[in-house]
Amino acid sequence: MSLTKKDLDSLRTALERKRTELARAHDENLDVGTHSPDERFPDPMDAATRAEEEAERLGLAQQERGLLREIDRALSKLEAGTYGVSELSGQPIPVERLRAVPWARLTAEEEERRARQ
């Protein structure tokens, strides 16, 4: 089954919307963690809590960067005309899967097999 123009337009919109949302969240996660080097935490627990929060924000930012790369890859594939095809088997990825995960590279079955390995 091939994707219709309407499907492709809808999926492109979903990818672009998610990309904008992630880029904004990524920037916020990085901005919130910045503070003046002159800040002092009189209580060691405050300093530990702050360090833990910053590590969590940096971890989230890293996850967001990874997902942004996947979305950019999907958008590039849309432009190249290769979107919606499994990178493993070359089989079409069902539109229902793409609606759920527009940046999917594999069919659900292939992803499941890969996760079990």
Secondary structure, DSSP 8 states (H G I E B T S, - for coil): ----HHHHHHHHHHHHHHHHHHHHHHHHHHHHT---TT---SSHHHHHHHHHHHHHHHHHHHHHHHHHHHHHHHHHHHHHT-TTB-TTT--B--HHHHHH-TT--S-HHHHHHHHH-
